[in-house]
Amino acid sequence: MRCLYLTLPQHWAPALINGDYTGYMDEEVQYIEDFIDYMVDEYGSCHCIDMQEDENFTCWHDANHVGYDYGSTVNTFVFDITSSAQLSPQSSGMVPTSPGSPAHNNNTDND
């Protein structure tokens, strides 16, 4: 399995892991949907499989590139991007970075 680790707002977990948007304001839903669109464009899917227990507070996270520039309690979210490795001709184990995306968060595992 090929995994991508991204630092994202902790309160996005219900939407990203379970598809549960209960209690989100419309603006927050739009940020999450923009992030999902980004993942689909870059990796072919947005399949979040885990959230690590490494919470901290920061203004700099991987949701910044979709306009979510708010300080948040964040955790590391784990995404299965195996299918993108199979589809991509550049499956070198390096995850392509996007302008404005913090490079230190674009970590992958190839198991």
N, CA, C and O of each residue as an XYZ file, in Angstrom:
444
protein
N       0.853     -1.169      0.000
C       0.000      0.000      0.000
C       0.897      1.229      0.000
O       1.926      1.265      0.675
N       0.495      2.218     -0.756
C       1.209      3.490     -0.807
C       0.363      4.518     -0.054
O      -0.795      4.753     -0.397
N       0.957      5.125      0.976
C       0.220      6.058      1.830
C       0.794      7.458      1.742
O       2.001      7.641      1.590
N      -0.079      8.436      1.838
C       0.279      9.853      1.876
C      -0.142     10.383      3.233
O      -1.279     10.171      3.655
N       0.766     11.075      3.925
C       0.504     11.627      5.251
C       0.382     13.138      5.130
O       1.321     13.810      4.703
N      -0.778     13.671      5.508
C      -1.020     15.107      5.429
C      -1.478     15.638      6.776
O      -2.250     14.986      7.479
N      -1.003     16.817      7.132
C      -1.421     17.488      8.356
C      -2.644     18.335      8.033
O      -2.575     19.267      7.232
N      -3.767     17.999      8.668
C      -5.046     18.658      8.369
C      -5.789     18.975      9.658
O      -5.502     18.396     10.705
N      -6.758     19.910      9.578
C      -7.558     20.236     10.766
C      -8.240     18.992     11.337
O      -8.879     18.223     10.618
N      -8.086     18.823     12.633
C      -8.633     17.653     13.328
C     -10.142     17.524     13.135
O     -10.661     16.417     12.990
N     -10.841     18.652     13.134
C     -12.299     18.594     13.044
C     -12.801     18.172     11.656
O     -14.008     18.020     11.466
N     -11.903     17.982     10.688
C     -12.281     17.453      9.387
C     -12.409     15.930      9.396
O     -12.889     15.355      8.420
N     -11.997     15.276     10.458
C     -11.979     13.810     10.510
C     -13.331     13.163     10.186
O     -13.366     12.238      9.374
N     -14.443     13.607     10.781
C     -15.714     12.936     10.454
C     -16.039     12.969      8.956
O     -16.531     11.989      8.398
N     -15.760     14.104      8.316
C     -16.055     14.225      6.887
C     -15.100     13.384      6.042
O     -15.531     12.681      5.128
N     -13.806     13.455      6.347
C     -12.824     12.753      5.516
C     -12.809     11.247      5.746
O     -12.596     10.483      4.805
N     -13.029     10.817      6.964
C     -12.955      9.380      7.257
C     -14.303      8.693      7.058
O     -14.365      7.593      6.508
N     -15.384      9.340      7.505
C     -16.706      8.692      7.478
C     -17.704      9.328      6.519
O     -18.814      8.817      6.370
N     -17.338     10.432      5.863
C     -18.282     11.103      4.979
C     -19.410     11.787      5.729
O     -20.472     12.033      5.158
N     -19.193     12.098      7.005
C     -20.221     12.692      7.863
C     -20.008     14.198      7.952
O     -19.034     14.657      8.548
N     -20.914     14.959      7.365
C     -20.823     16.418      7.346
C     -21.756     17.064      8.371
O     -21.992     18.271      8.309
N     -22.280     16.297      9.292
C     -23.196     16.812     10.307
C     -22.522     17.902     11.130
O     -21.423     17.706     11.650
N     -23.180     19.049     11.247
C     -22.696     20.129     12.095
C     -21.740     21.103     11.442
O     -21.393     22.111     12.057
N     -21.299     20.844     10.222
C     -20.406     21.779      9.538
C     -21.191     22.944      8.948
O     -22.298     22.764      8.441
N     -20.612     24.131      9.019
C     -21.187     25.298      8.353
C     -20.905     25.163      6.852
O     -19.993     24.439      6.451
N     -21.691     25.863      6.024
C     -21.538     25.773      4.567
C     -20.121     26.120      4.114
O     -19.582     25.469      3.219
N     -19.515     27.141      4.723
C     -18.167     27.553      4.341
C     -17.159     26.435      4.622
O     -16.262     26.189      3.815
N     -17.305     25.769      5.749
C     -16.408     24.673      6.108
C     -16.574     23.504      5.146
O     -15.591     22.885      4.737
N     -17.815     23.202      4.785
C     -18.077     22.131      3.817
C     -17.378     22.449      2.499
O     -16.814     21.556      1.868
N     -17.410     23.707      2.081
C     -16.765     24.093      0.824
C     -15.249     23.868      0.876
O     -14.663     23.382     -0.091
N     -14.616     24.219      1.999
C     -13.174     23.970      2.140
C     -12.866     22.471      2.059
O     -11.908     22.067      1.399
N     -13.669     21.661      2.721
C     -13.443     20.210      2.694
C     -13.649     19.674      1.280
O     -12.857     18.858      0.808
N     -14.694     20.121      0.605
C     -14.941     19.674     -0.760
C     -13.828     20.121     -1.704
O     -13.452     19.379     -2.612
N     -13.296     21.336     -1.496
C     -12.159     21.798     -2.300
C     -10.938     20.915     -2.069
O     -10.203     20.607     -3.007
N     -10.722     20.506     -0.815
C      -9.607     19.612     -0.512
C      -9.816     18.251     -1.187
O      -8.882     17.696     -1.767
N     -11.024     17.722     -1.112
C     -11.323     16.440     -1.748
C     -11.102     16.533     -3.259
O     -10.533     15.622     -3.861
N     -11.552     17.634     -3.875
C     -11.331     17.836     -5.307
C      -9.839     17.852     -5.632
O      -9.406     17.261     -6.622
N      -9.055     18.534     -4.790
C      -7.600     18.562     -4.976
C      -7.026     17.145     -4.943
O      -6.231     16.775     -5.806
N      -7.431     16.353     -3.945
C      -6.917     14.989     -3.819
C      -7.291     14.145     -5.038
O      -6.466     13.382     -5.540
N      -8.518     14.278     -5.509
C      -8.962     13.514     -6.682
C      -8.160     13.937     -7.911
O      -7.754     13.090     -8.707
N      -7.931     15.233     -8.071
C      -7.147     15.718     -9.207
C      -5.701     15.222     -9.152
O      -5.145     14.812    -10.171
N      -5.096     15.258     -7.970
C      -3.683     14.897     -7.811
C      -3.439     13.392     -7.720
O      -2.440     12.898     -8.244
N      -4.344     12.652     -7.060
C      -4.083     11.252     -6.743
C      -5.151     10.282     -7.226
O      -5.016      9.072     -7.043
N      -6.205     10.796     -7.837
C      -7.241      9.923     -8.374
C      -8.318      9.521     -7.383
O      -9.323      8.930     -7.775
N      -8.127      9.833     -6.100
C      -9.126      9.532     -5.085
C      -8.802     10.325     -3.823
O      -7.755     10.963     -3.717
N      -9.723     10.267     -2.878
C      -9.502     10.871     -1.560
C      -9.962      9.847     -0.539
O     -11.040      9.971      0.042
N      -9.133      8.832     -0.325
C      -9.490      7.717      0.543
C      -8.689      7.816      1.842
O      -7.569      7.312      1.927
N      -9.271      8.469      2.853
C      -8.621      8.629      4.146
C      -8.834      7.355      4.958
O      -9.968      6.926      5.172
N      -7.735      6.756      5.405
C      -7.834      5.478      6.102
C      -7.507      5.563      7.586
O      -7.753      4.610      8.326
N      -6.950      6.703      8.039
C      -6.584      6.797      9.449
C      -6.269      8.249      9.803
O      -5.978      9.077      8.940
N      -6.339      8.521     11.098
C      -5.876      9.793     11.648
C      -4.994      9.444     12.838
O      -5.436      8.768     13.767
N      -3.762      9.899     12.811
C      -2.838      9.589     13.891
C      -3.116     10.464     15.113
O      -3.694     11.544     14.997
N      -2.701      9.988     16.273
C      -2.912     10.692     17.543
C      -1.736     11.607     17.857
O      -1.079     11.448     18.886
N      -1.473     12.565     16.971
C      -0.315     13.448     17.114
C      -0.735     14.919     17.094
O      -0.081     15.744     16.457
N      -1.804     15.239     17.779
C      -2.389     16.568     17.663
C      -1.462     17.677     18.145
O      -0.707     17.525     19.105
N      -1.554     18.802     17.429
C      -0.894     20.040     17.818
C      -1.648     21.191     17.180
O      -2.585     20.972     16.412
N      -1.251     22.404     17.489
C      -1.922     23.583     16.942
C      -0.961     24.304     16.016
O       0.198     24.531     16.364
N      -1.448     24.664     14.832
C      -0.614     25.385     13.873
C      -1.478     26.161     12.885
O      -2.653     25.857     12.682
N      -0.864     27.167     12.282
C      -1.506     27.901     11.183
C      -1.062     27.342      9.838
O      -1.679     27.637      8.814
N      -0.001     26.540      9.826
C       0.577     26.016      8.596
C       0.295     24.526      8.503
O       0.844     23.725      9.260
N      -0.568     24.170      7.565
C      -0.965     22.777      7.381
C      -1.318     22.556      5.927
O      -1.276     23.489      5.126
N      -1.665     21.339      5.583
C      -1.914     20.992      4.184
C      -3.278     21.429      3.660
O      -3.604     21.151      2.506
N      -4.075     22.099      4.472
C      -5.332     22.666      3.980
C      -5.133     24.111      3.517
O      -6.052     24.712      2.961
N      -3.946     24.671      3.739
C      -3.678     26.046      3.327
C      -3.840     26.240      1.822
O      -4.333     27.280      1.385
N      -3.433     25.260      1.029
C      -3.476     25.431     -0.432
C      -4.885     25.438     -1.012
O      -5.054     25.756     -2.189
N      -5.905     25.096     -0.217
C      -7.294     25.229     -0.684
C      -7.960     26.450     -0.043
O      -9.181     26.599     -0.088
N      -7.139     27.321      0.555
C      -7.657     28.566      1.116
C      -8.012     28.513      2.582
O      -8.445     29.524      3.135
N      -7.848     27.382      3.233
C      -8.162     27.268      4.652
C      -6.941     27.737      5.435
O      -6.078     26.941      5.804
N      -6.884     29.040      5.679
C      -5.717     29.673      6.295
C      -5.933     29.962      7.767
O      -5.397     30.939      8.290
N      -6.701     29.137      8.436
C      -7.013     29.352      9.844
C      -6.135     28.468     10.723
O      -5.848     27.321     10.380
N      -5.718     29.011     11.849
C      -5.028     28.190     12.830
C      -5.981     27.118     13.326
O      -7.161     27.380     13.556
N      -5.464     25.916     13.487
C      -6.311     24.788     13.867
C      -5.532     23.788     14.690
O      -4.306     23.706     14.611
N      -6.270     23.027     15.483
C      -5.707     21.814     16.052
C      -5.656     20.829     14.890
O      -6.666     20.572     14.235
N      -4.482     20.287     14.645
C      -4.281     19.422     13.485
C      -3.785     18.048     13.925
O      -3.250     17.871     15.020
N      -3.982     17.100     13.042
C      -3.450     15.746     13.194
C      -2.929     15.309     11.842
O      -3.203     15.943     10.823
N      -2.180     14.227     11.841
C      -1.731     13.634     10.591
C      -2.802     12.662     10.114
O      -3.165     11.720     10.818
N      -3.298     12.906      8.913
C      -4.278     12.042      8.268
C      -3.536     11.163      7.267
O      -2.609     11.619      6.598
N      -3.946      9.909      7.169
C      -3.297      8.951      6.285
C      -4.254      8.630      5.141
O      -5.396      8.231      5.366
N      -3.770      8.812      3.907
C      -4.566      8.550      2.711
C      -3.924      7.422      1.914
O      -2.710      7.399      1.716
N      -4.753      6.488      1.460
C      -4.295      5.416      0.579
C      -4.268      5.964     -0.841
O      -5.311      6.278     -1.415
N      -3.067      6.077     -1.403
C      -2.933      6.569     -2.782
C      -2.357      5.487     -3.688
O      -1.717      5.787     -4.696
N      -2.587      4.232     -3.324
C      -2.055      3.110     -4.089
C      -2.492      3.155     -5.541
O      -1.668      2.944     -6.431
N      -3.756      3.421     -5.807
C      -4.239      3.418     -7.184
C      -3.564      4.490     -8.015
O      -3.369      4.297     -9.215
N      -3.198      5.621     -7.411
C      -2.522      6.665     -8.178
C      -1.130      6.216     -8.574
O      -0.640      6.607     -9.634
N      -0.475      5.402     -7.749
C       0.847      4.881     -8.094
C       0.741      3.942     -9.288
O       1.641      3.898    -10.128
N      -0.348      3.196     -9.367
C      -0.539      2.273    -10.473
C      -0.868      3.009    -11.765
O      -0.529      2.540    -12.851
N      -1.530      4.168    -11.652
C      -1.921      4.934    -12.824
C      -0.830      5.883    -13.292
O      -0.764      6.217    -14.475
N       0.019      6.319    -12.383
C       1.001      7.345    -12.684
C       2.247      6.764    -13.345
O       2.796      5.770    -12.869
N       2.697      7.383    -14.442
C       3.931      6.918    -15.066
C       5.161      7.304    -14.248
O       6.245      6.775    -14.491
N       5.016      8.218    -13.280
C       6.150      8.667    -12.476
C       6.068      8.108    -11.068
O       6.175      8.867    -10.105
N       5.884      6.815    -10.920
C       5.761      6.185     -9.602
C       7.138      5.948     -9.002
O       7.598      4.811     -8.896
N       7.780      7.026     -8.616
C       9.142      6.926     -8.099
C       9.182      6.849     -6.584
O      10.261      6.752     -5.998
N       8.024      6.892     -5.943
C       7.997      6.917     -4.489
C       7.973      8.326     -3.937
O       7.772      8.515     -2.738
N       8.173      9.315     -4.785
C       8.108     10.718     -4.360
C       6.724     11.253     -4.700
O       6.201     11.006     -5.787
N       6.153     11.971     -3.785
C       4.843     12.569     -4.019
C       5.053     13.935     -4.628
O       5.824     14.729     -4.090
N       4.383     14.239     -5.749
C       4.534     15.556     -6.338
C       4.021     16.623     -5.374
O       2.997     16.435     -4.717
N       4.729     17.727     -5.295
C       4.294     18.816     -4.427
C       3.525     19.828     -5.244
O       3.761     19.984     -6.442
N       2.619     20.505     -4.603
C       1.831     21.545     -5.244
C       2.316     22.894     -4.746
O       2.774     22.999     -3.608
N       2.227     23.925     -5.569
C       2.618     25.251     -5.093
C       1.842     25.607     -3.837
O       0.618     25.482     -3.797
N       2.552     26.048     -2.820
C       1.919     26.442     -1.571
C       1.718     25.323     -0.584
O       1.316     25.571      0.552
N       1.988     24.085     -0.987
C       1.819     22.956     -0.079
C       3.097     22.757      0.716
O       4.177     22.695      0.128
N       3.004     22.653      2.043
C       4.217     22.471      2.841
C       4.915     21.158      2.503
O       4.360     20.079      2.708
N       6.134     21.260      1.984
C       6.858     20.085      1.523
C       7.131     19.083      2.646
O       7.198     17.879      2.396
N       7.287     19.565      3.874
C       7.595     18.647      4.969
C       6.436     17.717      5.299
O       6.630     16.722      5.996
N       5.250     18.015      4.820
C       4.089     17.179      5.105
C       3.801     16.177      4.007
O       2.968     15.289      4.193
N       4.454     16.290      2.887
C       4.186     15.387      1.773
C       5.014     14.121      1.907
O       5.915     13.868      1.107
N       4.704     13.336      2.913
C       5.414     12.097      3.180
C       4.617     10.926      2.670
O       3.389     10.907      2.755
N       5.328      9.940      2.134
C       4.653      8.738      1.659
C       5.322      7.524      2.237
O       6.491      7.556      2.621
N       4.561      6.447      2.294
C       5.070      5.132      2.639
C       4.767      4.224      1.469
O       3.680      4.288      0.895
N       5.689      3.403      1.122
C       5.465      2.365      0.119
C       5.668      1.034      0.798
O       6.804      0.636      1.056
N       4.591      0.341      1.091
C       4.692     -0.966      1.755
C       4.381     -2.055      0.768
O       4.409     -3.234      1.121
